[in-house]
Amino acid sequence: MGKGHRGPVKGLMGGRYKPLAEDQVRRIHEAALSILERTGIQVEEPEAVGLFQDAGAIVDPGSLRVRLPRSLVEDAIDWAPSRVLLAGRDPRWDLELVGARVYIGTGGAALTVLDLESGQKRPAALDDVVQLARLVDALDNVHFYLVPVYPTDVDKDVVDVNTYYAGLANTTKHVQAGVYTVQGIRDTVEMCERIAGGAGPLRERPIVSFITSWLVSPLKFATDVTTLLIETCRQCIPVVLSAAPMAGSTAPVTLAGMLAQLTAEQLSGVVLTQLAHRGAPLLIGPIPATADMQTGRYLAGAAEFGLANAAMAQMAQFYHLPIYNSAGMTDAKIPDVQAGFEKAMSAVLAALAGSNFIHHAAGMLENMNTVAAGQFVIDNEILGMAMRVLQGIEVNDEALALDVIDEVGPGGHFLMSEHTIRHMRSELYYPSAVVDRQGWDMWQAAGGQDAVERAGKIARDILANHRSQPLDPTVDAWIKERFGPIV
């Protein structure tokens, strides 16, 4: 919501930050291929085993260990699309995932919400999916709506279609979420075909995408989710291959070892998706993290988190595959200074590295377990600043301003210069009222509120007054008739 920009600033090119040298990228690639050929992956889902076996993989029927030859992996990488479109209902919010183009948004499946009024934790509900979609719809620096909570008040059999409907009806940005049943995937696709205007238009401009956390690190396919992954590929809707090993726990403690294992895991998913449906649109979804060596807990705010996610962005660019990975996470329990510096560090690193679809970057607290409305507003400003960093510095005759400097001369000032007026809104990022830049006396006179209090006020105002473009009333009525009670 920065005042200096007109409309969304998104899709800027990253790739300036490269934690891995070129030879290190190749060594990790070779290590990943070695893991897949020598160690292999464990696969119990019968259809997946059959797909691998028919393609020439070596399957041990006793252990269900599947070993993938290098040639099969390389073919699958070639078959997978290098560009994936994730469309918004409003084309202004289309996301073209290719190369090092950067978009940043929400993430999650948190089970609890830090209530905006009471400040207390409570179980997440379907109405939170609605309210958070409306909030995100109003935040210009949040580029997509990955549903950040799992609604605990909805039965699993109908959670998919209800969750996607709640998102689509309350934001015009792209909607993504986890999926939980095969029928839920089919129902969601049927609903989205009606919203998009048919099966063809939905595939041309997919307004939704699916997350499948099909991989249990280290190197084991989750049987039920693998079934969902195969179904999403055959529906030809973009799918995320999400896996989140922890260095020192479910992956080697060395970052290089974790990156090699995670790359192997991601490539095994690429192979399966392309065997299920050649050309199926996908995002590799590596989320490397570290374990606390004292407690074994997942660390969301560690410096290594941003470092390793940036490294995986380099691996994705090496393979010419779109990537979904993480930034903006924190181990803080409430919106506080710890949340601020942990979130900002990883957000800037991932953006500069050129991660395509950076999720978890808005609203999350307590290591993905909780979300807070005010935190979405604060994170909107962190992300706006990260995108401004990504814009870099333009150097040309107009920007160098030699004539202006000569005109003003020694001892002058530039405040009223025509050059300043012409460029100040495009050159500088102007945050919303969540950031206070007044002097002490003016700040006290305005109530002396801190950023958390100001963010809460902004969130309340958005939720009271903002409404997104609604679904077509005829389509909306058809959805409610077709799927019964729905939010």
C-alpha positions as CSV (number, residue, x, y, z in Angstrom):
1,M,0.0,0.0,0.0
2,G,3.0,2.3,-0.5
3,K,1.8,5.7,-1.6
4,G,4.6,6.1,-4.0
5,H,3.4,3.4,-6.4
6,R,0.3,3.2,-8.6
7,G,-1.2,-0.2,-8.3
8,P,0.7,-3.4,-7.7
9,V,4.5,-3.6,-8.0
10,K,5.3,-7.2,-8.8
11,G,7.1,-9.5,-11.1
12,L,10.4,-7.7,-10.8
13,M,13.5,-9.5,-11.8
14,G,15.7,-10.9,-9.0
15,G,18.9,-13.0,-9.2
16,R,21.4,-10.5,-7.9
17,Y,22.1,-12.5,-4.8
18,K,23.8,-15.8,-5.4
19,P,24.9,-17.6,-2.2
20,L,26.2,-20.5,-4.4
21,A,29.0,-20.2,-6.9
22,E,28.3,-21.8,-10.3
23,D,30.5,-24.8,-9.6
24,Q,28.7,-25.3,-6.3
25,V,25.3,-25.4,-8.1
26,R,26.6,-28.1,-10.4
27,R,28.1,-30.1,-7.5
28,I,24.7,-30.1,-5.7
29,H,23.0,-31.1,-9.0
30,E,25.4,-34.0,-9.4
31,A,25.0,-35.0,-5.8
32,A,21.2,-35.0,-6.2
33,L,21.4,-37.3,-9.2
34,S,23.7,-39.6,-7.3
35,I,21.2,-39.8,-4.4
36,L,18.4,-40.7,-6.8
37,E,20.5,-43.4,-8.6
38,R,22.2,-44.9,-5.6
39,T,20.0,-44.3,-2.5
40,G,16.7,-43.9,-4.3
41,I,13.3,-43.0,-2.8
42,Q,10.7,-45.0,-1.0
43,V,7.4,-45.2,-2.8
44,E,4.4,-47.2,-1.6
45,E,1.6,-45.7,-3.7
46,P,0.8,-48.4,-6.3
47,E,0.1,-46.2,-9.3
48,A,3.2,-44.2,-8.7
49,V,5.3,-47.3,-8.4
50,G,3.9,-48.5,-11.7
51,L,4.6,-45.2,-13.4
52,F,8.2,-45.3,-12.3
53,Q,8.7,-48.9,-13.3
54,D,7.2,-48.5,-16.7
55,A,9.5,-45.6,-17.3
56,G,12.6,-47.6,-16.6
57,A,13.3,-46.9,-12.9
58,I,14.7,-49.8,-10.8
59,V,12.1,-50.9,-8.3
60,D,13.0,-53.2,-5.3
61,P,9.6,-54.9,-4.6
62,G,10.7,-55.8,-1.1
63,S,11.7,-52.4,0.2
64,L,9.6,-50.4,-2.4
65,R,12.8,-48.5,-3.0
66,V,12.8,-46.8,-6.4
67,R,16.0,-45.7,-8.0
68,L,15.9,-43.2,-10.9
69,P,18.4,-43.3,-13.7
70,R,20.0,-40.0,-14.6
71,S,18.5,-40.0,-18.1
72,L,14.9,-40.3,-16.8
73,V,15.4,-37.3,-14.4
74,E,16.9,-35.2,-17.2
75,D,14.1,-36.0,-19.5
76,A,11.5,-35.1,-16.9
77,I,13.2,-31.7,-16.3
78,D,12.9,-31.1,-20.1
79,W,9.3,-32.1,-20.2
80,A,8.2,-29.8,-17.3
81,P,7.2,-26.2,-18.4
82,S,9.7,-23.5,-17.7
83,R,6.9,-20.9,-17.5
84,V,3.8,-21.2,-15.4
85,L,1.0,-18.7,-15.3
86,L,-1.0,-18.3,-12.1
87,A,-3.9,-16.0,-13.0
88,G,-6.0,-13.7,-10.9
89,R,-9.6,-13.1,-11.4
90,D,-8.4,-9.6,-12.1
91,P,-5.6,-9.8,-14.7
92,R,-3.7,-7.1,-12.9
93,W,-2.8,-9.8,-10.4
94,D,-1.6,-12.4,-12.9
95,L,1.7,-14.0,-11.9
96,E,4.1,-15.1,-14.7
97,L,6.5,-17.5,-13.0
98,V,9.6,-17.7,-15.2
99,G,13.3,-17.1,-14.7
100,A,14.1,-15.0,-11.7
101,R,10.8,-13.0,-11.7
102,V,9.6,-12.4,-8.1
103,Y,6.2,-12.4,-6.5
104,I,5.5,-12.4,-2.8
105,G,2.4,-13.4,-0.8
106,T,0.8,-15.4,2.0
107,G,1.2,-19.0,3.1
108,G,0.3,-21.3,5.8
109,A,-2.4,-23.8,6.9
110,A,-2.1,-22.4,10.5
111,L,-4.5,-23.9,12.9
112,T,-4.8,-20.8,15.2
113,V,-5.5,-17.1,14.8
114,L,-4.3,-14.3,17.0
115,D,-7.7,-12.6,17.4
116,L,-7.6,-8.9,16.3
117,E,-9.8,-7.7,19.2
118,S,-8.9,-9.9,22.1
119,G,-5.2,-10.6,21.3
120,Q,-5.7,-14.2,22.3
121,K,-5.2,-17.3,20.2
122,R,-8.3,-19.2,19.0
123,P,-8.9,-22.0,16.5
124,A,-8.9,-21.0,12.8
125,A,-12.4,-21.1,11.1
126,L,-13.7,-20.7,7.6
127,D,-14.7,-17.1,8.3
128,D,-11.0,-16.4,8.8
129,V,-10.4,-17.6,5.3
130,V,-13.0,-15.0,4.2
131,Q,-11.8,-12.1,6.3
132,L,-8.1,-12.7,5.5
133,A,-8.9,-12.8,1.8
134,R,-10.6,-9.4,2.1
135,L,-7.6,-8.1,4.0
136,V,-5.0,-9.4,1.5
137,D,-7.2,-8.1,-1.4
138,A,-6.5,-4.6,-0.1
139,L,-2.7,-5.0,0.4
140,D,-0.8,-4.0,-2.8
141,N,2.5,-5.6,-1.8
142,V,0.9,-9.0,-1.2
143,H,0.7,-10.5,-4.7
144,F,-1.4,-13.7,-4.1
145,Y,-3.6,-15.4,-1.6
146,L,-2.2,-18.7,-0.5
147,V,-4.9,-19.6,2.1
148,P,-3.0,-19.0,5.4
149,V,-5.2,-21.1,7.8
150,Y,-6.9,-24.5,7.8
151,P,-10.5,-24.0,8.8
152,T,-11.0,-26.3,11.8
153,D,-14.8,-25.9,11.7
154,V,-15.2,-27.6,8.2
155,D,-15.4,-31.4,7.6
156,K,-12.4,-32.8,5.6
157,D,-14.8,-34.1,2.9
158,V,-15.8,-30.6,1.9
159,V,-12.9,-28.5,3.1
160,D,-11.3,-28.1,-0.3
161,V,-14.3,-26.6,-2.2
162,N,-15.3,-24.5,0.8
163,T,-11.8,-23.1,1.3
164,Y,-11.3,-22.2,-2.4
165,Y,-14.7,-20.6,-2.7
166,A,-14.1,-18.5,0.4
167,G,-10.9,-17.3,-1.1
168,L,-12.1,-16.7,-4.7
169,A,-15.3,-14.9,-3.5
170,N,-13.3,-12.4,-1.5
171,T,-10.2,-11.5,-3.5
172,T,-9.4,-11.1,-7.2
173,K,-5.8,-12.3,-6.6
174,H,-4.7,-15.8,-7.4
175,V,-5.8,-18.4,-4.8
176,Q,-3.8,-21.4,-3.7
177,A,-4.2,-23.9,-0.9
178,G,-3.5,-27.4,0.1
179,V,-5.9,-30.1,-1.0
180,Y,-7.0,-33.1,1.0
181,T,-9.2,-35.4,-1.0
182,V,-9.4,-36.5,-4.6
183,Q,-13.1,-35.6,-4.7
184,G,-12.3,-32.2,-3.2
185,I,-9.8,-31.6,-6.1
186,R,-12.5,-32.6,-8.6
187,D,-15.2,-30.4,-7.0
188,T,-12.8,-27.4,-6.8
189,V,-11.9,-27.8,-10.5
190,E,-15.5,-28.0,-11.5
191,M,-16.3,-24.9,-9.5
192,C,-13.4,-23.0,-11.0
193,E,-14.3,-24.0,-14.5
194,R,-17.7,-22.4,-14.0
195,I,-16.1,-19.2,-12.6
196,A,-13.5,-19.1,-15.4
197,G,-16.0,-19.8,-18.1
198,G,-15.2,-23.4,-19.0
199,A,-12.5,-26.1,-18.9
200,G,-10.4,-24.5,-21.6
201,P,-10.4,-21.0,-20.1
202,L,-9.4,-22.3,-16.7
203,R,-6.4,-24.2,-18.1
204,E,-5.4,-21.1,-20.1
205,R,-5.8,-18.8,-17.1
206,P,-5.7,-21.0,-14.0
207,I,-7.1,-18.8,-11.2
208,V,-6.3,-21.5,-8.6
209,S,-3.4,-23.8,-8.0
210,F,-2.9,-26.7,-5.6
211,I,-0.2,-27.6,-2.9
212,T,0.7,-31.3,-2.4
213,S,3.1,-31.9,0.5
214,W,3.8,-35.3,-1.0
215,L,7.3,-35.9,0.3
216,V,8.2,-36.9,3.9
217,S,11.9,-36.1,4.3
218,P,14.2,-37.9,4.0
219,L,13.3,-39.4,0.6
220,K,9.9,-41.0,1.3
221,F,6.7,-40.4,-0.7
222,A,3.5,-39.9,1.5
223,T,1.1,-42.4,0.0
224,D,-2.2,-40.6,0.3
225,V,-0.8,-37.3,-0.8
226,T,1.0,-38.9,-3.8
227,T,-2.5,-40.0,-5.0
228,L,-3.6,-36.4,-4.8
229,L,-0.5,-35.2,-6.7
230,I,-1.3,-37.6,-9.5
231,E,-4.9,-36.4,-9.7
232,T,-3.8,-32.7,-9.8
233,C,-1.4,-33.5,-12.7
234,R,-4.1,-35.1,-14.7
235,Q,-6.4,-32.2,-14.1
236,C,-3.6,-30.0,-15.6
237,I,-3.9,-27.4,-12.9
238,P,-0.6,-26.0,-11.6
239,V,0.7,-27.9,-8.6
240,V,3.3,-27.3,-6.0
241,L,5.8,-30.0,-4.9
242,S,6.2,-29.0,-1.3
243,A,8.9,-30.5,0.9
244,A,10.4,-29.1,4.1
245,P,13.4,-31.0,5.5
246,M,15.2,-29.7,8.6
247,A,19.0,-29.6,8.7
248,G,20.1,-31.8,11.6
249,S,16.8,-33.6,11.8
250,T,15.3,-34.9,8.6
251,A,18.3,-33.9,6.5
252,P,22.1,-33.6,7.1
253,V,23.1,-30.8,9.4
254,T,25.4,-29.3,6.7
255,L,23.5,-26.9,4.4
256,A,25.2,-28.5,1.4
257,G,24.0,-31.9,2.4
258,M,20.5,-30.7,3.0
259,L,20.4,-28.9,-0.3
260,A,21.6,-32.0,-2.1
261,Q,18.9,-34.2,-0.5
262,L,16.2,-31.6,-1.0
263,T,17.1,-31.2,-4.7
264,A,16.9,-35.0,-5.1
265,E,13.5,-35.0,-3.4
266,Q,12.2,-32.2,-5.7
267,L,13.5,-33.9,-8.8
268,S,11.8,-37.2,-7.9
269,G,8.6,-35.2,-7.8
270,V,9.3,-33.6,-11.1
271,V,9.7,-37.1,-12.6
272,L,6.4,-38.4,-11.2
273,T,4.4,-35.4,-12.3
274,Q,5.7,-35.7,-15.9
275,L,5.1,-39.4,-15.9
276,A,1.5,-38.8,-14.7
277,H,0.9,-36.1,-17.4
278,R,3.7,-34.9,-19.6
279,G,3.9,-31.1,-19.6
280,A,1.9,-30.9,-16.3
281,P,2.5,-27.4,-14.9
282,L,4.4,-27.4,-11.6
283,L,6.3,-25.4,-9.2
284,I,9.1,-27.1,-7.3
285,G,8.5,-26.4,-3.7
286,P,11.6,-26.6,-1.6
287,I,11.4,-25.1,1.9
288,P,14.8,-25.8,3.5
289,A,15.0,-25.1,7.2
290,T,17.1,-26.0,10.2
291,A,16.3,-27.8,13.5
292,D,17.2,-26.3,16.9
293,M,20.0,-28.6,18.0
294,Q,18.9,-28.2,21.6
295,T,15.2,-29.0,21.3
296,G,14.7,-30.5,17.8
297,R,12.2,-27.8,17.0
298,Y,11.8,-26.3,13.5
299,L,13.4,-22.9,13.2
300,A,11.6,-20.4,11.0
301,G,13.5,-17.3,11.8
302,A,17.1,-18.5,11.6
303,A,19.6,-16.8,9.3
304,E,20.2,-20.1,7.6
305,F,16.5,-20.2,6.6
306,G,16.9,-17.2,4.2
307,L,20.3,-18.4,3.0
308,A,19.1,-21.9,2.1
309,N,15.9,-20.8,0.4
310,A,17.9,-18.3,-1.7
311,A,20.2,-21.2,-2.7
312,M,17.3,-23.3,-3.8
313,A,16.2,-20.4,-6.0
314,Q,19.5,-20.8,-7.7
315,M,18.9,-24.5,-8.2
316,A,15.5,-23.7,-9.8
317,Q,17.0,-21.3,-12.2
318,F,19.7,-23.9,-13.1
319,Y,16.8,-26.3,-14.0
320,H,14.7,-23.5,-15.6
321,L,11.8,-24.5,-13.4
322,P,9.4,-22.2,-11.4
323,I,10.0,-22.3,-7.7
324,Y,7.7,-21.8,-4.7
325,N,9.7,-21.3,-1.5
326,S,9.6,-19.4,1.8
327,A,10.5,-16.1,3.4
328,G,9.0,-13.8,6.0
329,M,8.7,-16.5,8.6
330,T,9.4,-16.1,12.3
331,D,9.6,-17.9,15.6
332,A,8.1,-14.9,17.4
333,K,4.7,-15.6,19.0
334,I,3.3,-12.1,18.6
335,P,4.0,-9.1,16.3
336,D,7.2,-7.8,17.9
337,V,10.7,-6.7,17.1
338,Q,11.8,-10.3,16.7
339,A,9.1,-10.9,14.1
340,G,10.2,-7.8,12.3
341,F,13.9,-8.5,11.9
342,E,13.5,-12.2,11.2
343,K,10.9,-11.6,8.5
344,A,12.7,-8.8,6.8
345,M,16.0,-10.7,6.5
346,S,14.6,-13.7,4.7
347,A,12.2,-11.7,2.6
348,V,15.0,-9.5,1.2
349,L,17.3,-12.5,0.6
350,A,14.7,-14.6,-1.2
351,A,13.6,-11.6,-3.4
352,L,17.2,-10.7,-4.3
353,A,17.8,-14.4,-5.2
354,G,14.9,-14.4,-7.6
355,S,12.5,-16.8,-6.0
356,N,9.4,-16.8,-8.1
357,F,6.6,-17.5,-5.7
358,I,7.6,-16.5,-2.2
359,H,5.0,-17.7,0.3
360,H,4.6,-17.6,4.1
361,A,5.8,-13.9,3.7
362,A,2.7,-12.2,5.2
363,G,0.8,-12.7,8.4
364,M,2.6,-15.8,9.8
365,L,3.8,-16.1,13.5
366,E,5.0,-18.8,15.8
367,N,6.6,-20.9,13.1
368,M,3.6,-21.2,10.8
369,N,1.2,-22.1,13.6
370,T,-0.6,-18.8,14.0
371,V,-1.6,-15.8,11.9
372,A,-2.6,-12.3,12.9
373,A,-4.4,-9.6,10.9
374,G,-2.2,-6.8,12.1
375,Q,0.9,-8.8,11.1
376,F,-0.4,-9.0,7.5
377,V,-0.4,-5.1,7.5
378,I,3.1,-4.9,8.9
379,D,4.4,-7.5,6.5
380,N,2.8,-5.6,3.6
381,E,5.3,-2.8,4.4
382,I,8.3,-5.2,4.8
383,L,7.4,-6.7,1.4
384,G,7.0,-3.2,-0.2
385,M,10.5,-2.3,1.0
386,A,11.9,-5.7,-0.3
387,M,10.4,-5.0,-3.7
388,R,11.9,-1.5,-3.7
389,V,15.3,-3.1,-3.0
390,L,14.7,-5.4,-5.9
391,Q,14.1,-2.5,-8.2
392,G,17.7,-1.4,-7.7
393,I,19.1,1.9,-8.8
394,E,18.6,3.3,-12.3
395,V,21.6,5.1,-13.7
396,N,21.1,7.3,-16.7
397,D,21.5,10.9,-17.7
398,E,18.1,11.9,-16.2
399,A,18.9,10.1,-12.9
400,L,22.4,11.4,-12.6
401,A,21.0,14.9,-12.7
402,L,24.1,16.7,-13.7
403,D,22.3,19.7,-15.1
404,V,20.1,19.9,-11.9
405,I,23.2,19.8,-9.7
406,D,24.8,22.5,-11.7
407,E,21.7,24.7,-11.6
408,V,21.2,24.4,-7.8
409,G,25.0,24.8,-7.2
410,P,26.9,24.9,-3.9
411,G,24.9,25.8,-0.8
412,G,21.5,25.4,-2.6
413,H,18.8,22.7,-2.0
414,F,16.8,20.4,-4.2
415,L,13.5,20.3,-2.3
416,M,11.6,22.5,-4.7
417,S,13.4,21.4,-7.8
418,E,11.3,20.3,-10.8
419,H,13.5,17.3,-11.0
420,T,12.6,16.3,-7.4
421,I,8.9,16.7,-8.0
422,R,9.1,14.7,-11.2
423,H,10.9,11.7,-9.7
424,M,10.1,11.6,-6.0
425,R,7.1,9.3,-6.2
426,S,8.8,6.8,-8.6
427,E,12.2,6.9,-6.9
428,L,11.2,6.6,-3.3
429,Y,9.0,4.0,-1.5
430,Y,6.3,5.6,0.6
431,P,4.9,3.3,3.2
432,S,1.3,3.4,4.6
433,A,0.4,4.7,8.1
434,V,1.8,1.6,9.8
435,V,5.2,3.2,9.5
436,D,5.6,6.4,11.5
437,R,8.2,9.0,10.3
438,Q,7.1,11.9,12.4
439,G,9.3,13.6,15.0
440,W,8.8,12.7,18.7
441,D,6.5,15.5,19.6
442,M,4.2,15.0,16.6
443,W,4.1,11.2,17.3
444,Q,3.1,11.8,20.9
445,A,0.5,14.3,19.9
446,A,-1.0,11.7,17.5
447,G,-1.4,9.2,20.4
448,G,2.0,7.7,20.7
449,Q,1.0,4.4,19.2
450,D,3.5,1.8,18.2
451,A,3.5,0.0,14.8
452,V,1.5,-2.9,16.1
453,E,-1.3,-0.6,17.3
454,R,-1.3,1.3,14.1
455,A,-1.4,-1.9,12.1
456,G,-4.4,-3.2,14.1
457,K,-6.2,0.0,13.3
458,I,-5.5,-0.3,9.6
459,A,-6.6,-3.9,9.6
460,R,-9.9,-3.0,11.3
461,D,-10.5,-0.3,8.8
462,I,-9.9,-2.6,5.8
463,L,-12.1,-5.3,7.2
464,A,-14.9,-2.8,7.9
465,N,-14.8,-1.1,4.5
466,H,-13.0,-3.1,1.8
467,R,-14.9,-5.4,-0.5
468,S,-13.4,-7.1,-3.5
469,Q,-15.1,-7.5,-6.9
470,P,-17.7,-10.2,-6.3
471,L,-18.3,-13.4,-8.3
472,D,-20.8,-13.3,-11.0
473,P,-24.2,-13.7,-9.2
474,T,-25.4,-16.4,-11.6
475,V,-22.2,-18.4,-11.1
476,D,-22.3,-17.8,-7.4
477,A,-25.9,-19.2,-7.2
478,W,-24.9,-22.2,-9.3
479,I,-22.0,-23.0,-6.9
480,K,-24.3,-22.9,-3.9
481,E,-26.9,-25.0,-5.6
482,R,-24.3,-27.5,-6.8
483,F,-22.3,-28.0,-3.6
484,G,-24.9,-27.3,-1.0
485,P,-24.2,-25.2,2.1
486,I,-21.1,-23.1,1.5
487,V,-19.8,-20.0,3.1
